[in-house]
Amino acid sequence: MHNKNNGWISSLHDFSYFKYGTHALLLEWPVARDTETLYKILKLEKLISEQHIIGVIEIVPCYHSIMIYYNSSKTNASNLIQEIEAINITTTDLNISNDIVQIKVSYDEVHAQDLATVADILGISQKDVIDFHSRPIYDVHFIGFLPGFLYLGGLDERLNIPRRATPRVRVPAGSVAIAAGQTGIYPIDSPGGWHIIGWTDKIFFNPGLNPPCQILPGMRVKFEPI
């Protein structure tokens, strides 16, 4: 293991370690939003959890990284790196379902506030936007920003568009949106800067359920136009 840009390259795995202050350690893979990296992250997250490493408070996965928050009075970054380097990443079964969650989406102009604008900016028809968005099967990479907000990988590259120049103060719950090569669904009313191209009545977060988010990282979803 050697230092690179204030981090350490793993001796056994294809990611690097970066210390974040005195309470967090970042594990970072090469930048990607692909299924292979997703499964590597989910496997390692599961294995680290199963190790019950003293001092670890929370493990947070992202597109190509894992952030580990820890109690600095019980452990430190060096100890965590040693523990992780000893893990055999190939020894776990994720038990991920092959089922695809179908999400019915209305792309009607009443709900799709930015559909026409997106089509104009990208130089394609509104029908193309809908077709390109509803065809892929998306991987759920992680949940963040809001409880139940799914970050989905697999958006058609032809729908790559920057965020809105001016975010909205209120985006309605159920809004299906795209921005910066990503697509997601706002689970509750909130501010937001993504382009709204549809709407669904599906509920993505219910604190009365266990788990509160019934769609989890590693699962797959597909949008069904209605």
C-alpha positions as CSV (number, residue, x, y, z in Angstrom):
1,M,0.0,0.0,0.0
2,H,1.4,3.4,-0.9
3,N,0.3,7.0,-0.8
4,K,-1.3,8.7,-3.8
5,N,-2.8,12.2,-3.7
6,N,-3.1,12.1,0.1
7,G,-4.7,8.7,0.0
8,W,-3.6,5.1,0.1
9,I,-4.1,2.5,-2.7
10,S,-5.4,-0.8,-1.4
11,S,-2.9,-3.7,-1.7
12,L,-5.6,-6.3,-2.3
13,H,-8.6,-4.5,-3.8
14,D,-9.3,-2.1,-6.6
15,F,-10.1,1.0,-4.5
16,S,-8.2,3.7,-2.6
17,Y,-8.5,4.9,1.0
18,F,-8.9,8.6,1.9
19,K,-9.0,9.9,5.5
20,Y,-11.8,12.4,6.0
21,G,-11.0,14.4,9.2
22,T,-10.8,12.4,12.4
23,H,-14.1,10.5,12.2
24,A,-14.4,9.1,8.6
25,L,-12.6,7.0,6.1
26,L,-13.5,7.0,2.3
27,L,-13.1,3.9,0.1
28,E,-13.1,5.1,-3.5
29,W,-13.2,3.1,-6.7
30,P,-12.5,4.6,-10.2
31,V,-15.4,6.8,-11.2
32,A,-18.2,4.7,-12.6
33,R,-21.9,4.1,-12.4
34,D,-21.9,0.5,-13.6
35,T,-23.4,-2.7,-12.2
36,E,-20.0,-4.3,-11.6
37,T,-18.8,-1.4,-9.3
38,L,-22.2,-1.4,-7.6
39,Y,-22.0,-5.1,-6.7
40,K,-18.4,-4.7,-5.5
41,I,-19.5,-1.8,-3.2
42,L,-22.6,-3.7,-1.9
43,K,-20.5,-6.8,-1.2
44,L,-17.8,-4.9,0.7
45,E,-20.5,-2.9,2.6
46,K,-22.1,-6.2,3.7
47,L,-18.8,-7.8,4.7
48,I,-17.7,-4.8,6.7
49,S,-21.1,-4.8,8.5
50,E,-20.7,-8.5,9.3
51,Q,-17.3,-7.9,10.8
52,H,-18.8,-5.8,13.6
53,I,-15.6,-3.7,13.7
54,I,-15.2,-1.9,17.0
55,G,-15.9,1.8,16.6
56,V,-17.7,1.8,13.3
57,I,-20.8,3.9,13.5
58,E,-22.2,4.0,10.0
59,I,-21.4,2.7,6.5
60,V,-22.7,4.9,3.6
61,P,-22.4,3.6,0.0
62,C,-22.5,5.9,-3.1
63,Y,-21.9,5.4,-6.9
64,H,-18.2,4.6,-6.6
65,S,-17.4,4.9,-2.9
66,I,-18.1,3.9,0.6
67,M,-17.8,6.3,3.5
68,I,-17.2,4.8,6.9
69,Y,-18.0,6.9,10.0
70,Y,-16.3,5.8,13.2
71,N,-15.8,6.7,16.8
72,S,-12.3,8.1,17.1
73,S,-12.0,7.1,20.8
74,K,-12.4,3.5,19.8
75,T,-10.6,3.1,16.5
76,N,-8.7,5.1,13.8
77,A,-8.2,5.1,10.1
78,S,-5.1,2.9,10.2
79,N,-6.9,0.2,12.2
80,L,-9.9,0.3,9.9
81,I,-7.7,-0.1,6.8
82,Q,-6.0,-3.1,8.3
83,E,-9.3,-4.7,9.1
84,I,-10.7,-4.0,5.6
85,E,-7.5,-5.2,3.9
86,A,-7.9,-8.6,5.6
87,I,-11.4,-9.1,4.2
88,N,-11.9,-11.5,1.3
89,I,-14.4,-9.6,-0.9
90,T,-15.3,-12.7,-2.8
91,T,-16.7,-14.7,0.1
92,T,-20.2,-13.1,0.4
93,D,-23.5,-13.7,-1.3
94,L,-25.6,-10.6,-1.8
95,N,-28.9,-12.5,-2.3
96,I,-30.1,-9.7,-4.6
97,S,-33.4,-10.5,-6.2
98,N,-33.6,-10.7,-10.0
99,D,-37.1,-9.3,-9.9
100,I,-37.6,-5.9,-11.6
101,V,-39.8,-3.3,-9.8
102,Q,-42.2,-1.8,-12.3
103,I,-42.9,1.9,-11.6
104,K,-45.8,3.4,-13.5
105,V,-45.1,6.9,-14.7
106,S,-47.3,9.6,-16.2
107,Y,-45.3,11.6,-18.7
108,D,-48.4,13.8,-19.3
109,E,-47.6,17.5,-19.6
110,V,-49.6,18.2,-16.4
111,H,-47.0,16.4,-14.4
112,A,-44.0,16.7,-16.7
113,Q,-43.2,20.3,-16.2
114,D,-39.9,20.2,-18.0
115,L,-40.5,17.6,-20.7
116,A,-40.8,20.1,-23.5
117,T,-37.8,22.1,-22.3
118,V,-35.7,19.0,-22.1
119,A,-36.7,17.9,-25.6
120,D,-35.8,21.4,-27.0
121,I,-32.4,21.5,-25.2
122,L,-31.5,18.0,-26.4
123,G,-32.8,18.6,-29.9
124,I,-35.1,15.5,-29.8
125,S,-38.9,15.0,-29.6
126,Q,-40.9,14.7,-26.4
127,K,-41.7,11.1,-27.5
128,D,-38.0,10.4,-27.8
129,V,-37.4,11.7,-24.2
130,I,-40.1,9.4,-22.9
131,D,-38.9,6.4,-24.9
132,F,-35.2,6.9,-24.0
133,H,-36.2,7.2,-20.3
134,S,-38.6,4.3,-20.0
135,R,-36.6,1.7,-22.0
136,P,-33.7,1.0,-19.6
137,I,-33.7,-1.3,-16.6
138,Y,-32.1,0.8,-13.9
139,D,-29.8,-0.3,-11.0
140,V,-30.6,1.3,-7.6
141,H,-27.1,2.5,-6.5
142,F,-27.9,4.2,-3.3
143,I,-30.6,6.1,-1.4
144,G,-29.8,9.7,-0.4
145,F,-30.6,13.4,-0.4
146,L,-34.1,12.6,1.0
147,P,-35.4,9.4,2.7
148,G,-36.4,7.1,-0.2
149,F,-34.8,9.1,-3.0
150,L,-33.4,6.5,-5.4
151,Y,-30.2,7.2,-7.3
152,L,-30.6,5.1,-10.4
153,G,-27.8,4.1,-12.8
154,G,-28.4,3.3,-16.5
155,L,-29.9,6.5,-17.9
156,D,-29.6,6.7,-21.7
157,E,-26.7,8.9,-22.6
158,R,-28.9,10.8,-25.0
159,L,-30.7,12.3,-22.0
160,N,-27.6,13.7,-20.3
161,I,-28.6,17.3,-19.4
162,P,-27.2,19.7,-16.8
163,R,-29.3,20.6,-13.7
164,R,-31.7,23.5,-14.0
165,A,-30.0,26.8,-13.8
166,T,-32.5,27.8,-11.1
167,P,-33.7,25.1,-8.7
168,R,-37.4,25.0,-7.7
169,V,-38.4,25.8,-4.2
170,R,-40.9,23.0,-4.3
171,V,-40.9,19.8,-6.3
172,P,-44.0,17.7,-5.8
173,A,-43.7,14.2,-4.3
174,G,-43.6,11.5,-7.0
175,S,-41.9,13.7,-9.5
176,V,-39.6,11.7,-11.9
177,A,-36.7,13.8,-12.9
178,I,-33.3,13.8,-14.7
179,A,-30.1,15.7,-14.4
180,A,-26.4,15.2,-14.9
181,G,-26.7,11.7,-16.4
182,Q,-28.9,10.6,-13.6
183,T,-32.6,9.9,-13.0
184,G,-34.5,9.8,-9.7
185,I,-37.8,10.2,-8.0
186,Y,-38.7,12.8,-5.4
187,P,-40.3,10.8,-2.5
188,I,-41.6,13.9,-0.7
189,D,-42.3,17.6,-1.5
190,S,-38.9,19.3,-1.5
191,P,-36.7,21.8,-3.2
192,G,-34.9,20.4,-6.2
193,G,-32.9,21.3,-9.3
194,W,-33.5,18.3,-11.6
195,H,-35.7,18.5,-14.7
196,I,-39.2,17.0,-14.0
197,I,-40.3,14.8,-16.9
198,G,-43.0,12.6,-15.2
199,W,-44.8,11.6,-12.1
200,T,-45.7,8.5,-10.2
201,D,-48.1,7.8,-7.3
202,K,-45.8,5.1,-5.8
203,I,-44.7,5.6,-2.2
204,F,-41.0,5.2,-1.7
205,F,-40.6,5.9,2.1
206,N,-42.9,4.8,4.9
207,P,-41.4,5.0,8.4
208,G,-44.0,2.5,9.6
209,L,-42.5,-0.3,7.5
210,N,-39.3,-2.3,8.1
211,P,-37.3,-1.3,6.2
212,P,-38.9,2.1,5.6
213,C,-37.5,2.1,2.0
214,Q,-38.9,-1.0,0.2
215,I,-36.7,-0.5,-2.8
216,L,-33.1,-1.0,-1.8
217,P,-29.6,-0.6,-3.3
218,G,-28.8,-3.5,-5.7
219,M,-32.4,-3.9,-6.8
220,R,-33.6,-2.9,-10.3
221,V,-36.4,-0.8,-11.5
222,K,-38.1,0.0,-14.8
223,F,-40.4,2.9,-15.7
224,E,-43.7,1.9,-17.3
225,P,-45.4,4.8,-19.2
226,I,-49.1,5.2,-18.5
